[in-house]
Amino acid sequence: MKNLILILNMKSARKGRLVTLCLLPAIVLASCQSSGQNQEGQAMTDAAAMKQNIEVVHHPEDSSVTVAVDGQLFTAYIYPNTIQKPVLYPVRTAQGTLITRGFPLDPRGGERVDHPHHVGVWFNYGNVNGLDFWNNSDAIPKEEKGGYGTIVHRQVLETKSGEEQGMLKVAADWLTPQGKKLLDEQTTFYFSADSDARIIDRVTTLTAQQEEVRFEDNKEGMFGIRLARALELPSDKAEIFTDASGKQTDVPTLNNEGVNGNYISSEGLEGNDVWGTRAQWVNLASHIGGEQISVVIMDHPDNVGYPTYWHARGYGLFAANPLGQKVFSEGKETLNFKLKPQESVTFRYRMIIYSGDTPASKAWIKRQYEAFAGQT
């Protein structure tokens, strides 16, 4: 796993351009590409920008599946046995900029070291038959593991590369501490790209096994990402956050230089006001130098609890949670979603990582949302 992370983050000395982007020491790609430029450093033509080759490759010896766009790493599905769930990590913009926090897999200077269970992009929940799948990590003491569930990758079912889209289909098991299987998970990721945007569609079907499965209303869920420091909202005070187990995490005031994130919801709310509200989509807008970045998460109309509530914190946790209604509504609504034995439910989400010289407009995001919402 250590070799995997080192290679994922290799950079050349020239302005941080990515070098060899394969994840296996024995494999070397034939060429290295900078983001959005040809070998002479000139911008790609529109025709070239339209042709984005997406390569999805399974590396079982490294417990990973890499996703590259025209030879440049976009993300990887990783399933080591040290993080209690499979995740997408890291995630990069079209220009190669990291948007995911490094800690705890690959800590970087100046970032927060709270919530070690916030790794990359994930999907889980804080109360499934009384077990906490959200907060589980290697940081939990062995004597306390009885209250936590684990999502174990079972199989890569299919991979597909292509000029317009890449696909990854996987299976996983939601297990109790005793190893009993509560849920069968079948997830398909669709990866697409253009010269400015990278898109991840996640379609996850959960099927209850031999007993009823209860998702009791809980704020810790469900489709989330932990973001790099520059995409956080500026903070001018010390903060303490409490996880579902009651453990408090001190988050000290940090240097806000270069920290300029802002949540903007489809309902017109901004900043920390987005937390605990419903919206069809939320845009986390920021910039790193001259690169304008938007990370947009979209809820699908067919999902349970649509439009979802947002568990969007200023410190870099950005998540859609359709099942925590009692918490977010302060008791005005209650869902306590359940699955009968062998009953299934499907969740669909889209994440767009936009990168350009100008910010992503609300009109552009709305068009992207309408296209996603129209899919069945």
Long-range contacts (C-beta under 8 A, 24 or more apart in sequence): 1-62, 1-63, 1-80, 1-82, 1-105, 3-62, 4-62, 4-63, 4-64, 4-76, 4-78, 4-80, 5-105, 5-106, 6-106, 8-73, 8-76, 8-89, 8-90, 8-106, 9-90, 9-98, 9-102, 9-106, 16-96, 17-96, 18-72, 18-73, 18-96, 21-66, 21-68, 21-71, 21-72, 21-73, 22-66, 23-59, 23-62, 23-64, 23-66, 23-76, 24-59, 24-61, 24-62, 29-71, 31-71, 32-71, 33-70, 33-71, 33-72, 34-96, 35-72, 35-93, 35-94, 35-95, 35-96, 36-94, 36-95, 36-195, 44-195, 49-194, 49-195, 50-194, 50-195, 51-163, 52-163, 52-164, 52-192, 52-193, 52-194, 52-195, 53-161, 53-162, 53-163, 54-161, 54-162, 54-163, 54-164, 54-165, 54-166, 54-191, 54-192, 54-193, 55-161, 55-166, 56-159, 56-160, 56-161, 56-166, 56-167, 56-168, 56-191, 57-159, 57-161, 58-156, 58-159, 60-156, 63-153, 65-156, 65-159, 65-168, 65-170, 67-166, 67-168, 67-191, 69-94, 69-191, 69-193, 69-198, 72-96, 74-191, 74-193, 74-198, 75-121, 75-191, 75-198, 75-200, 77-168, 77-170, 77-189, 78-120, 79-153, 82-138, 83-117, 83-119, 83-137, 83-138, 84-117, 84-136, 84-137, 84-138, 84-148, 84-150, 84-151, 85-119, 85-122, 85-124, 85-133, 85-136, 85-150, 85-151, 86-122, 86-151, 86-153, 86-170, 86-172, 87-119, 87-120, 87-121, 87-122, 88-120, 88-121, 88-122, 88-189, 88-200, 89-119, 89-120, 89-121, 90-120, 91-120, 91-121, 91-198, 91-225, 91-353, 92-198, 92-353, 93-198, 93-291, 93-293, 93-353, 93-354, 93-355, 94-193, 94-194, 94-195, 94-196, 94-197, 94-198, 94-353, 94-355, 95-291, 95-355, 97-288, 97-291, 97-293, 97-355, 98-228, 99-225, 99-227, 99-228, 99-231, 99-293, 99-295, 99-353, 100-225, 100-226, 100-227, 100-228, 101-226, 101-227, 101-228, 101-229, 101-316, 102-228, 104-137, 104-139, 108-228, 110-229, 110-254, 110-255, 111-228, 111-229, 112-229, 112-251, 112-254, 112-315, 112-316, 114-241, 114-249, 114-250, 114-251, 114-315, 115-226, 115-241, 115-243, 115-249, 115-317, 118-224, 118-226, 118-316, 118-317, 119-226, 120-225, 120-226, 121-200, 121-223, 121-224, 121-225, 121-351, 122-223, 122-224, 122-225, 123-187, 123-202, 123-204, 123-222, 123-223, 123-224, 123-347, 124-151, 124-221, 124-222, 125-215, 125-218, 125-220, 125-221, 125-222, 125-323, 126-218, 126-219, 126-220, 126-221, 126-244, 126-324, 127-214, 127-215, 127-216, 127-217, 127-218, 127-220, 127-244, 128-174, 128-182, 128-183, 128-213, 128-214, 128-215, 129-176, 129-182, 129-211, 129-213, 129-214, 130-214, 130-216, 131-176, 131-177, 131-182, 132-220, 132-244, 132-245, 133-174, 134-218, 134-220, 134-221, 134-243, 134-244, 135-220, 135-243, 135-244, 135-245, 145-177, 146-177, 147-177, 147-245, 148-177, 149-174, 149-175, 149-176, 149-177, 149-182, 150-174, 150-175, 150-177, 151-175, 151-185, 157-186, 164-192, 165-190, 165-191, 165-192, 166-190, 166-191, 166-192, 167-191, 174-206, 181-209, 182-208, 182-209, 182-211, 182-213, 183-207, 183-208, 183-209, 183-213, 183-339, 184-209, 196-354, 196-355, 196-356, 197-352, 197-353, 197-354, 197-355, 198-352, 198-353, 198-355, 199-350, 199-351, 199-352, 199-353, 200-350, 200-351, 200-353, 201-348, 201-349, 201-350, 201-372, 202-347, 202-348, 202-349, 202-350, 202-351, 203-346, 203-347, 203-348, 204-346, 204-347, 204-348, 205-344, 205-345, 205-346, 206-339, 206-344, 206-345, 206-346, 206-347, 207-339, 207-342, 207-343, 207-344, 208-339, 208-340, 208-341, 208-342, 208-343, 208-344, 209-341, 209-342, 210-341, 211-341, 212-338, 212-339, 212-340, 212-341, 213-338, 213-339, 214-336, 214-337, 214-338, 215-323, 215-336, 215-337, 215-338, 215-339, 216-336, 217-323, 217-324, 217-325, 217-326, 217-327, 217-334, 217-335, 217-336, 218-244, 218-323, 218-324, 218-327, 219-244, 219-311, 219-321, 219-324, 219-327, 219-328, 220-244, 220-311, 220-321, 220-324, 221-311, 221-319, 221-321, 221-322, 221-323, 221-324, 222-319, 222-320, 222-321, 222-322, 222-323, 222-347, 223-297, 223-319, 223-320, 223-347, 223-349, 224-311, 224-317, 224-318, 224-319, 224-320, 225-295, 225-297, 225-318, 225-319, 225-351, 226-316, 226-317, 226-318, 227-261, 227-284, 227-295, 227-316, 227-317, 227-318, 228-316, 229-254, 229-258, 229-259, 229-316, 230-258, 230-259, 230-260, 230-261, 230-286, 230-288, 231-261, 231-284, 231-286, 231-293, 231-295, 231-316, 232-259, 232-261, 232-314, 232-315, 232-316, 233-259, 233-261, 233-262, 233-263, 233-271, 233-272, 233-314, 233-315, 234-259, 234-260, 234-261, 235-259, 235-314, 235-315, 239-315, 241-313, 241-315, 251-315, 258-288, 260-286, 260-287, 261-285, 261-286, 261-314, 261-316, 262-286, 263-310, 263-312, 263-318, 264-362, 265-310, 266-307, 266-366, 266-369, 271-314, 272-313, 272-314, 274-310, 274-312, 275-310, 275-311, 275-312, 275-313, 276-309, 276-310, 276-311, 276-327, 276-328, 277-309, 277-310, 277-328, 278-307, 278-308, 278-309, 278-310, 279-307, 279-308, 279-310, 280-307, 280-369, 280-373, 281-365, 281-369, 282-310, 282-312, 282-318, 282-320, 283-360, 283-362, 283-365, 284-312, 284-318, 285-359, 285-360, 287-359, 290-357, 291-355, 291-356, 292-354, 292-355, 292-356, 292-357, 292-358, 292-359, 292-360, 293-353, 293-354, 293-355, 294-352, 294-353, 294-354, 294-359, 294-360, 294-365, 295-351, 295-352, 295-353, 295-354, 296-350, 296-351, 296-352, 296-354, 296-360, 296-365, 296-368, 297-349, 297-350, 297-351, 298-349, 298-350, 298-351, 298-352, 298-368, 298-369, 298-372, 298-373, 299-349, 300-347, 300-348, 300-349, 300-350, 300-372, 300-373, 300-375, 301-373, 302-346, 302-348, 302-376, 303-347, 303-348, 303-349, 304-335, 304-337, 304-345, 304-347, 305-335, 305-337, 320-349, 322-347, 348-375
